[in-house]
Amino acid sequence: MVYVTRGLIDVLLDFAADAEPEELTVSIAVTPAAELESTDDLPPDAPVFTHFYPPDAGKSITAVFGVDLSVPAGQTQGRFISHPRGNLEVNKTDDLHEAILVAVPPWEESSLAAFDRSGRQQPLEVVDAHPPTESLS
């Protein structure tokens, strides 16, 4: 089972709509269900996708060095990929991860699916929870 917050899905689908007709890849990260409100029906240690790293962060560094330095190594457990041409599956050219969320037009929750790194579709549950408030201090 792949769990993801509704707020994250809304943001990612908006990114995909804005990027169309280009494909979009966004690194996404999890928070344990126990750290979220309104997730009492989930196992406390269940990973819930709650955060993303902006897709444009670090592009100039990546272009120069050929390595994505904008996302801390090991900090993301998933990847969101948009397929504007409408194939709701993992492509051989996609960046693979533990969990992959793929979206296609019309960029709605119903046009989103979860896959494992082998490309097998996984059950997806969207939860109405908010990530914990974070501060920079």
DOGU-386415 format. One record per residue (C-alpha): residue in one letter; x, y, z. Coordinates in nm, 2 decimals. Each point is the difference from the previous one (the first is absolute). Example, Ala and Ser with C-alpha at 12.3 -4.5 7.8 and 13.67 -1.06 7.14 Angstrom:
<rs>
<r><r>A</r><xx>1.23</xx><yy>-0.45</yy><zz>0.78</zz></r>
<r><r>S</r><xx>0.14</xx><yy>0.34</yy><zz>-0.07</zz></r>
</rs>
This chain:
<rs>
<r><r>M</r><xx>0.00</xx><yy>0.00</yy><zz>0.00</zz></r>
<r><r>V</r><xx>0.12</xx><yy>0.35</yy><zz>-0.09</zz></r>
<r><r>Y</r><xx>-0.13</xx><yy>0.28</yy><zz>0.22</zz></r>
<r><r>V</r><xx>0.01</xx><yy>0.36</yy><zz>-0.11</zz></r>
<r><r>T</r><xx>-0.16</xx><yy>0.32</yy><zz>0.14</zz></r>
<r><r>R</r><xx>-0.27</xx><yy>0.18</yy><zz>-0.20</zz></r>
<r><r>G</r><xx>0.19</xx><yy>0.33</yy><zz>0.02</zz></r>
<r><r>L</r><xx>0.31</xx><yy>-0.15</yy><zz>-0.15</zz></r>
<r><r>I</r><xx>-0.20</xx><yy>-0.16</yy><zz>-0.28</zz></r>
<r><r>D</r><xx>-0.16</xx><yy>0.34</yy><zz>-0.08</zz></r>
<r><r>V</r><xx>0.33</xx><yy>0.18</yy><zz>-0.02</zz></r>
<r><r>L</r><xx>0.16</xx><yy>-0.27</yy><zz>-0.22</zz></r>
<r><r>L</r><xx>-0.29</xx><yy>-0.01</yy><zz>-0.24</zz></r>
<r><r>D</r><xx>0.02</xx><yy>0.38</yy><zz>-0.02</zz></r>
<r><r>F</r><xx>0.37</xx><yy>-0.02</yy><zz>-0.08</zz></r>
<r><r>A</r><xx>-0.08</xx><yy>-0.26</yy><zz>-0.27</zz></r>
<r><r>A</r><xx>-0.26</xx><yy>0.22</yy><zz>-0.16</zz></r>
<r><r>D</r><xx>0.23</xx><yy>0.30</yy><zz>0.00</zz></r>
<r><r>A</r><xx>0.29</xx><yy>-0.20</yy><zz>-0.16</zz></r>
<r><r>E</r><xx>-0.22</xx><yy>-0.15</yy><zz>-0.28</zz></r>
<r><r>P</r><xx>0.09</xx><yy>-0.08</yy><zz>-0.28</zz></r>
<r><r>E</r><xx>0.33</xx><yy>-0.09</yy><zz>0.17</zz></r>
<r><r>E</r><xx>0.05</xx><yy>-0.30</yy><zz>0.24</zz></r>
<r><r>L</r><xx>0.07</xx><yy>0.08</yy><zz>0.36</zz></r>
<r><r>T</r><xx>0.19</xx><yy>-0.19</yy><zz>0.27</zz></r>
<r><r>V</r><xx>-0.02</xx><yy>0.10</yy><zz>0.36</zz></r>
<r><r>S</r><xx>0.17</xx><yy>-0.17</yy><zz>0.30</zz></r>
<r><r>I</r><xx>-0.24</xx><yy>-0.07</yy><zz>0.28</zz></r>
<r><r>A</r><xx>0.06</xx><yy>-0.09</yy><zz>0.37</zz></r>
<r><r>V</r><xx>-0.20</xx><yy>-0.17</yy><zz>0.28</zz></r>
<r><r>T</r><xx>-0.10</xx><yy>0.06</yy><zz>0.36</zz></r>
<r><r>P</r><xx>-0.10</xx><yy>-0.28</yy><zz>0.23</zz></r>
<r><r>A</r><xx>-0.37</xx><yy>-0.02</yy><zz>0.05</zz></r>
<r><r>A</r><xx>0.04</xx><yy>0.04</yy><zz>0.38</zz></r>
<r><r>E</r><xx>0.14</xx><yy>0.35</yy><zz>-0.06</zz></r>
<r><r>L</r><xx>-0.32</xx><yy>0.11</yy><zz>-0.19</zz></r>
<r><r>E</r><xx>-0.34</xx><yy>0.09</yy><zz>0.13</zz></r>
<r><r>S</r><xx>-0.31</xx><yy>-0.18</yy><zz>-0.13</zz></r>
<r><r>T</r><xx>0.19</xx><yy>-0.32</yy><zz>-0.08</zz></r>
<r><r>D</r><xx>-0.12</xx><yy>-0.21</yy><zz>0.29</zz></r>
<r><r>D</r><xx>-0.12</xx><yy>-0.28</yy><zz>-0.24</zz></r>
<r><r>L</r><xx>0.36</xx><yy>-0.04</yy><zz>-0.14</zz></r>
<r><r>P</r><xx>0.28</xx><yy>-0.20</yy><zz>0.16</zz></r>
<r><r>P</r><xx>0.21</xx><yy>0.25</yy><zz>0.20</zz></r>
<r><r>D</r><xx>0.32</xx><yy>-0.09</yy><zz>-0.20</zz></r>
<r><r>A</r><xx>-0.18</xx><yy>0.02</yy><zz>-0.34</zz></r>
<r><r>P</r><xx>0.19</xx><yy>0.24</yy><zz>-0.24</zz></r>
<r><r>V</r><xx>-0.23</xx><yy>0.27</yy><zz>-0.13</zz></r>
<r><r>F</r><xx>0.12</xx><yy>0.22</yy><zz>-0.29</zz></r>
<r><r>T</r><xx>-0.03</xx><yy>0.36</yy><zz>0.13</zz></r>
<r><r>H</r><xx>0.29</xx><yy>0.21</yy><zz>-0.14</zz></r>
<r><r>F</r><xx>0.16</xx><yy>0.08</yy><zz>-0.33</zz></r>
<r><r>Y</r><xx>0.32</xx><yy>0.16</yy><zz>-0.12</zz></r>
<r><r>P</r><xx>-0.07</xx><yy>0.28</yy><zz>-0.25</zz></r>
<r><r>P</r><xx>0.07</xx><yy>-0.14</yy><zz>-0.35</zz></r>
<r><r>D</r><xx>0.21</xx><yy>0.31</yy><zz>-0.10</zz></r>
<r><r>A</r><xx>0.22</xx><yy>0.01</yy><zz>0.31</zz></r>
<r><r>G</r><xx>0.36</xx><yy>-0.05</yy><zz>-0.09</zz></r>
<r><r>K</r><xx>-0.04</xx><yy>-0.02</yy><zz>-0.38</zz></r>
<r><r>S</r><xx>0.30</xx><yy>0.22</yy><zz>-0.07</zz></r>
<r><r>I</r><xx>0.22</xx><yy>-0.21</yy><zz>0.23</zz></r>
<r><r>T</r><xx>-0.12</xx><yy>-0.32</yy><zz>-0.16</zz></r>
<r><r>A</r><xx>0.07</xx><yy>0.15</yy><zz>-0.35</zz></r>
<r><r>V</r><xx>0.36</xx><yy>0.08</yy><zz>0.10</zz></r>
<r><r>F</r><xx>0.09</xx><yy>-0.31</yy><zz>0.20</zz></r>
<r><r>G</r><xx>-0.24</xx><yy>-0.26</yy><zz>-0.14</zz></r>
<r><r>V</r><xx>-0.11</xx><yy>-0.10</yy><zz>0.35</zz></r>
<r><r>D</r><xx>-0.32</xx><yy>0.10</yy><zz>0.18</zz></r>
<r><r>L</r><xx>0.13</xx><yy>0.17</yy><zz>0.31</zz></r>
<r><r>S</r><xx>-0.33</xx><yy>0.17</yy><zz>0.08</zz></r>
<r><r>V</r><xx>-0.15</xx><yy>-0.31</yy><zz>0.17</zz></r>
<r><r>P</r><xx>0.18</xx><yy>-0.15</yy><zz>0.30</zz></r>
<r><r>A</r><xx>0.11</xx><yy>-0.35</yy><zz>-0.07</zz></r>
<r><r>G</r><xx>-0.23</xx><yy>-0.26</yy><zz>0.15</zz></r>
<r><r>Q</r><xx>-0.26</xx><yy>0.26</yy><zz>0.10</zz></r>
<r><r>T</r><xx>-0.26</xx><yy>-0.09</yy><zz>-0.25</zz></r>
<r><r>Q</r><xx>-0.19</xx><yy>-0.32</yy><zz>-0.02</zz></r>
<r><r>G</r><xx>-0.20</xx><yy>0.07</yy><zz>-0.31</zz></r>
<r><r>R</r><xx>-0.03</xx><yy>0.18</yy><zz>-0.33</zz></r>
<r><r>F</r><xx>-0.30</xx><yy>0.17</yy><zz>-0.17</zz></r>
<r><r>I</r><xx>0.01</xx><yy>-0.01</yy><zz>-0.38</zz></r>
<r><r>S</r><xx>-0.24</xx><yy>0.16</yy><zz>-0.24</zz></r>
<r><r>H</r><xx>-0.07</xx><yy>-0.16</yy><zz>-0.34</zz></r>
<r><r>P</r><xx>-0.18</xx><yy>0.27</yy><zz>-0.21</zz></r>
<r><r>R</r><xx>-0.05</xx><yy>-0.24</yy><zz>-0.29</zz></r>
<r><r>G</r><xx>-0.23</xx><yy>-0.21</yy><zz>0.22</zz></r>
<r><r>N</r><xx>0.18</xx><yy>-0.33</yy><zz>0.08</zz></r>
<r><r>L</r><xx>-0.09</xx><yy>-0.09</yy><zz>0.36</zz></r>
<r><r>E</r><xx>0.29</xx><yy>-0.23</yy><zz>0.05</zz></r>
<r><r>V</r><xx>0.37</xx><yy>0.01</yy><zz>0.08</zz></r>
<r><r>N</r><xx>0.22</xx><yy>0.05</yy><zz>-0.31</zz></r>
<r><r>K</r><xx>0.35</xx><yy>-0.14</yy><zz>-0.04</zz></r>
<r><r>T</r><xx>0.13</xx><yy>0.36</yy><zz>-0.02</zz></r>
<r><r>D</r><xx>-0.16</xx><yy>0.10</yy><zz>0.33</zz></r>
<r><r>D</r><xx>0.22</xx><yy>0.07</yy><zz>0.31</zz></r>
<r><r>L</r><xx>-0.08</xx><yy>-0.30</yy><zz>0.22</zz></r>
<r><r>H</r><xx>-0.04</xx><yy>0.01</yy><zz>0.38</zz></r>
<r><r>E</r><xx>-0.15</xx><yy>-0.22</yy><zz>0.28</zz></r>
<r><r>A</r><xx>-0.35</xx><yy>0.14</yy><zz>-0.08</zz></r>
<r><r>I</r><xx>-0.09</xx><yy>0.19</yy><zz>-0.32</zz></r>
<r><r>L</r><xx>-0.32</xx><yy>0.21</yy><zz>-0.04</zz></r>
<r><r>V</r><xx>-0.09</xx><yy>0.04</yy><zz>-0.37</zz></r>
<r><r>A</r><xx>-0.26</xx><yy>0.25</yy><zz>-0.11</zz></r>
<r><r>V</r><xx>-0.16</xx><yy>0.07</yy><zz>-0.34</zz></r>
<r><r>P</r><xx>-0.24</xx><yy>0.26</yy><zz>-0.14</zz></r>
<r><r>P</r><xx>-0.25</xx><yy>0.13</yy><zz>0.10</zz></r>
<r><r>W</r><xx>0.22</xx><yy>0.04</yy><zz>0.32</zz></r>
<r><r>E</r><xx>-0.26</xx><yy>-0.12</yy><zz>0.24</zz></r>
<r><r>E</r><xx>0.02</xx><yy>-0.24</yy><zz>0.29</zz></r>
<r><r>S</r><xx>-0.17</xx><yy>-0.27</yy><zz>-0.21</zz></r>
<r><r>S</r><xx>0.28</xx><yy>0.02</yy><zz>-0.25</zz></r>
<r><r>L</r><xx>0.27</xx><yy>-0.09</yy><zz>0.25</zz></r>
<r><r>A</r><xx>0.15</xx><yy>-0.34</yy><zz>0.08</zz></r>
<r><r>A</r><xx>0.27</xx><yy>-0.14</yy><zz>0.22</zz></r>
<r><r>F</r><xx>0.27</xx><yy>-0.25</yy><zz>-0.11</zz></r>
<r><r>D</r><xx>0.29</xx><yy>-0.18</yy><zz>0.15</zz></r>
<r><r>R</r><xx>0.35</xx><yy>0.02</yy><zz>-0.15</zz></r>
<r><r>S</r><xx>-0.08</xx><yy>-0.30</yy><zz>-0.22</zz></r>
<r><r>G</r><xx>-0.29</xx><yy>0.18</yy><zz>-0.16</zz></r>
<r><r>R</r><xx>-0.27</xx><yy>-0.20</yy><zz>0.18</zz></r>
<r><r>Q</r><xx>-0.30</xx><yy>0.20</yy><zz>0.10</zz></r>
<r><r>Q</r><xx>-0.06</xx><yy>0.03</yy><zz>0.37</zz></r>
<r><r>P</r><xx>-0.31</xx><yy>0.10</yy><zz>0.20</zz></r>
<r><r>L</r><xx>-0.01</xx><yy>0.37</yy><zz>0.06</zz></r>
<r><r>E</r><xx>-0.18</xx><yy>0.17</yy><zz>0.29</zz></r>
<r><r>V</r><xx>-0.04</xx><yy>0.37</yy><zz>0.02</zz></r>
<r><r>V</r><xx>-0.02</xx><yy>0.12</yy><zz>0.37</zz></r>
<r><r>D</r><xx>-0.14</xx><yy>0.32</yy><zz>0.13</zz></r>
<r><r>A</r><xx>0.29</xx><yy>0.09</yy><zz>0.23</zz></r>
<r><r>H</r><xx>0.25</xx><yy>0.29</yy><zz>0.02</zz></r>
<r><r>P</r><xx>0.37</xx><yy>-0.03</yy><zz>0.06</zz></r>
<r><r>P</r><xx>0.13</xx><yy>0.12</yy><zz>0.33</zz></r>
<r><r>T</r><xx>0.09</xx><yy>0.37</yy><zz>0.02</zz></r>
<r><r>E</r><xx>0.37</xx><yy>0.06</yy><zz>-0.05</zz></r>
<r><r>S</r><xx>0.21</xx><yy>0.30</yy><zz>0.08</zz></r>
<r><r>L</r><xx>0.35</xx><yy>0.11</yy><zz>-0.11</zz></r>
<r><r>S</r><xx>0.12</xx><yy>0.08</yy><zz>0.35</zz></r>
</rs>
